[in-house]
Amino acid sequence: MESVTMEQLLKAEEERIRGEIRADTTVDQDRTQSVTRLKDTLAQALLRYNAANAGNQACQAVADSITAAIQDSFGFLLAGTAEKEISKRPVRAGAVISLLCSIICCLASLLLFGQELSFLLGCILMVLGIFFAFLSGRLWYGEREVRVRTGLDDETVWKTLKKISATMDRKITSFCKMEEVWIQEAQNKAGEIGSRKISDEELQLLGDLLEGLYSDNGGFSLRQLRKIKPYLQHQGIELKEYDTKNAELFEILPSKKGASTLRPALLEGETLLLAGKATELER
């Protein structure tokens, strides 16, 4: 059965995701809502991914970790700012020329109004002056307010989301393969250890004792022999020294020097593994 990937799950929701982002940008004009939608989309995809990979806990754990980090990173989409800007338009040369023409026409018309034959011409110049004044006002630009509206581009968001999902699948697959290699190596190592009759700890102890034997150094040999007692205790073996209460655990030998332990008895729980050796005063 072919495994389900995050990219496949998100691909099935492409039209819905892009449509909602366009609506949030053009209608609601709310980027916060888009971020919430993206987080919810990833959460739903993660649920379906985990359901499809119910038998692979490692893949589920990696997918959950990566998804949580990506969801938190969506907050960067809200980091941008948008402010109103006021810009000044340059004064056009035509506005200045029209204003000058208007002034000239008005002055000329005033001069002509004093003469009877030029009254009609003065009226025409006055009308032209008014027209040029109106034209100058139309061409003369003052300050204007520019509104800036920000939003998310659905095409860019979708491409980024698709790339993220592909990266998630690649990393999850890589980790699962690495885990399989680790498990196989651990099993091989355990098999090698299990096939040996002597453990690494026992080999180290025997090596130290043999070193003491071959070094022909009495002090060094005694130091190595002291390792035997803590080793046996670590293995759950109790060492009992001789006294009159546990004499049944020992092989008693007569001695003129009195009672002493030659070799401790070795017990595992209540079971006697090896009888000890001890001496008692010869009578």
VOGU-3710 file (C-alpha; in Angstrom, 3 decimals, decimal comma):
1> mesvtmeqll> 0,000/0,000/0,000  1,384/3,385/-0,995  2,066/5,650/1,958  0,227/8,939/2,330  2,343/12,107/2,273  1,713/15,612/3,582  2,130/16,988/0,059  -0,680/14,779/-1,224  -2,975/15,794/1,619  -2,382/19,511/1,029
11> kaeeerirge> -2,657/19,113/-2,749  -6,208/17,861/-2,284  -7,052/21,138/-0,511  -5,373/23,474/-3,039  -8,502/25,094/-4,456  -10,039/25,656/-1,038  -6,851/27,130/0,427  -6,287/29,527/-2,468  -9,936/30,579/-2,571  -10,015/31,364/1,149
21> iradttvdqd> -6,803/33,386/0,960  -8,169/35,420/-1,976  -11,362/36,080/-0,030  -9,452/37,143/3,062  -7,328/39,537/0,973  -9,952/41,106/-1,287  -13,140/40,910/0,798  -12,325/40,701/4,501  -8,878/42,292/4,153  -7,724/40,344/7,217
31> rtqsvtrlkd> -4,327/38,641/7,178  -4,843/37,305/10,711  -7,715/35,231/9,417  -5,514/33,814/6,642  -2,843/32,806/9,160  -5,463/31,044/11,284  -6,747/29,195/8,228  -3,241/28,025/7,305  -2,627/26,737/10,832  -5,938/24,859/10,845
41> tlaqallryn> -5,212/23,388/7,414  -1,872/21,991/8,583  -3,459/20,650/11,775  -6,125/18,779/9,799  -3,530/17,434/7,366  -1,447/16,205/10,325  -4,439/14,340/11,772  -5,073/12,562/8,468  -1,344/11,833/8,074  -1,131/10,270/11,546
51> aanagnqacq> -4,242/8,217/10,864  -2,722/6,906/7,633  0,563/6,069/9,429  -0,931/4,621/12,596  1,654/1,841/12,717  4,687/4,106/12,455  5,103/6,086/15,667  8,468/7,513/14,601  6,986/9,147/11,476  4,068/10,466/13,516
61> avadsitaai> 6,404/12,015/16,086  8,586/13,696/13,455  5,558/14,984/11,525  4,051/16,415/14,710  7,302/18,182/15,647  7,841/19,722/12,205  4,187/20,791/11,885  4,222/22,523/15,269  7,304/24,543/14,297  5,792/25,532/10,937
71> qdsfgfllag> 2,509/26,583/12,528  4,327/28,879/14,919  6,370/30,368/12,060  3,183/31,508/10,285  3,171/34,419/12,722  5,833/36,038/10,541  3,090/36,736/7,981  1,722/39,305/10,435  5,069/41,031/10,972  4,624/43,491/8,085
81> taekeiskrp> 3,200/46,990/8,593  1,017/49,238/6,412  0,773/53,008/6,900  -0,936/55,865/5,059  1,444/57,949/3,001  0,891/61,549/1,870  2,832/62,606/-1,191  3,006/65,929/-2,996  2,418/66,050/-6,692  4,673/68,406/-8,671
91> vragavisll> 3,105/71,553/-10,112  2,635/71,174/-13,841  4,028/73,825/-16,195  0,671/74,044/-17,966  -0,976/75,279/-14,766  1,484/78,179/-14,499  1,107/79,099/-18,192  -2,690/79,005/-17,942  -2,570/81,262/-14,890  -0,359/83,785/-16,712
101> csiicclasl> -2,648/83,714/-19,742  -5,651/84,306/-17,485  -3,986/87,367/-15,914  -2,974/88,773/-19,313  -6,483/88,332/-20,728  -8,099/89,974/-17,704  -5,756/92,990/-17,856  -6,254/93,333/-21,609  -10,019/93,164/-21,248  -9,938/95,941/-18,638
111> llfgqelsfl> -7,986/98,149/-21,004  -10,370/97,498/-23,894  -13,516/98,137/-21,824  -12,654/101,865/-21,892  -13,047/102,033/-25,656  -16,485/101,739/-27,248  -15,424/99,853/-30,357  -13,420/97,294/-28,373  -16,103/96,406/-25,824  -16,930/93,116/-27,577
121> lgcilmvlgi> -13,256/92,170/-27,792  -12,839/92,968/-24,094  -15,712/90,660/-23,228  -14,103/87,897/-25,259  -10,776/88,400/-23,479  -12,543/88,372/-20,109  -14,167/85,045/-20,949  -10,790/83,697/-22,061  -9,236/84,897/-18,792  -11,909/83,084/-16,812
131> ffaflsgrlw> -11,347/79,936/-18,881  -7,577/80,036/-18,380  -8,088/80,551/-14,642  -10,361/77,513/-14,498  -7,865/75,463/-16,530  -5,036/76,517/-14,240  -7,017/75,371/-11,235  -7,671/72,002/-12,829  -4,011/71,512/-13,628  -2,751/72,758/-10,298
141> ygerevrvrt> -2,272/69,700/-8,023  -1,944/69,947/-4,312  -1,415/67,191/-1,728  -3,117/63,867/-2,090  -3,574/60,976/0,326  -2,384/57,528/-0,711  -3,929/54,506/0,976  -1,820/51,350/1,228  -3,599/48,018/1,547  -1,613/44,854/2,201
151> glddetvwkt> -2,632/41,264/1,685  -1,408/37,769/0,867  -0,915/36,541/-2,678  -2,615/33,151/-2,930  -0,226/31,937/-5,661  2,881/32,696/-3,595  1,361/31,261/-0,417  0,376/28,049/-2,150  3,797/27,556/-3,764  5,457/28,101/-0,391
161> lkkisatmdr> 3,071/25,709/1,359  3,662/23,082/-1,305  7,433/23,427/-0,919  7,111/23,146/2,864  5,063/19,952/2,603  7,605/18,404/0,207  10,403/19,239/2,647  8,418/17,704/5,512  7,937/14,455/3,580  11,624/14,327/2,673
171> kitsfckmee> 12,773/14,870/6,262  10,273/12,374/7,692  11,323/9,706/5,202  15,005/10,380/5,885  14,530/10,088/9,651  12,527/6,856/9,365  15,256/5,301/7,204  17,898/6,371/9,708  15,852/4,859/12,515  15,673/1,550/10,667
181> vwiqeaqnka> 19,462/1,575/10,297  19,892/2,339/14,019  17,542/-0,480/14,998  19,330/-2,933/12,707  22,731/-1,931/14,117  21,452/-2,315/17,679  20,036/-5,745/16,865  23,291/-6,834/15,241  25,283/-5,625/18,239  22,918/-7,376/20,644
191> geigsrkisd> 23,225/-10,559/18,595  27,012/-10,381/18,713  26,990/-9,857/22,465  24,454/-12,634/22,970  26,487/-15,100/20,917  29,564/-14,550/23,081  29,965/-16,644/26,226  31,774/-13,862/28,051  30,469/-10,312/28,350  32,556/-7,190/27,799
201> eelqllgdll> 32,671/-6,569/31,545  33,930/-10,081/32,217  36,538/-9,782/29,488  37,809/-6,537/31,008  38,064/-8,134/34,469  39,863/-11,202/33,142  42,215/-9,003/31,156  43,151/-7,020/34,293  43,789/-10,228/36,242  45,954/-11,645/33,469
211> eglysdnggf> 47,863/-8,380/33,306  48,566/-8,721/37,013  49,741/-12,289/36,446  52,058/-11,462/33,562  53,425/-8,265/35,083  54,917/-10,224/37,998  54,026/-7,244/40,221  52,532/-8,309/43,550  51,053/-4,896/44,455  49,488/-4,432/41,032
221> slrqlrkikp> 48,089/-7,986/41,113  46,437/-7,396/44,479  44,806/-4,214/43,210  43,356/-6,122/40,255  42,094/-8,921/42,513  40,135/-6,386/44,574  37,944/-5,828/41,511  36,475/-9,319/41,835  34,389/-8,545/44,917  32,460/-5,520/43,498
231> ylqhqgielk> 32,057/-7,395/40,205  30,377/-10,355/41,923  28,185/-8,033/43,984  27,122/-6,260/40,783  26,094/-9,654/39,403  23,873/-10,257/42,444  26,245/-12,690/44,144  26,721/-12,225/47,878  30,028/-12,988/49,568  29,834/-14,454/53,071
241> eydtknaelf> 32,810/-14,531/55,390  33,146/-17,302/57,951  31,699/-17,146/61,433  30,156/-19,720/63,780  26,591/-18,854/62,592  27,185/-19,829/58,950  29,671/-22,657/59,373  27,488/-24,916/57,198  28,470/-22,817/54,190  32,166/-23,541/54,572
251> eilpskkgas> 34,633/-26,340/54,294  36,406/-26,241/57,660  40,121/-26,907/57,861  42,068/-27,226/61,127  44,716/-24,628/61,863  46,925/-23,697/64,757  46,443/-19,990/64,035  42,742/-19,935/64,824  39,565/-19,167/62,834  39,887/-17,271/59,538
261> tlrpallege> 38,266/-17,102/56,112  40,337/-18,578/53,294  37,623/-18,141/50,668  34,196/-16,541/51,124  31,079/-18,524/50,375  29,198/-17,370/47,258  25,402/-17,099/47,488  22,731/-15,954/45,086  19,718/-15,264/47,211  19,271/-18,397/49,313
271> tlllagkate> 21,186/-20,610/46,878  24,775/-21,614/47,698  26,790/-21,312/44,490  30,195/-22,175/45,918  31,098/-23,305/49,421  33,709/-21,231/51,151  36,863/-22,321/52,877  37,760/-21,450/56,466  40,038/-22,559/59,282  39,349/-23,203/62,930
281> ler> 41,695/-23,641/65,855  42,962/-27,202/65,959  42,041/-28,986/69,136
//
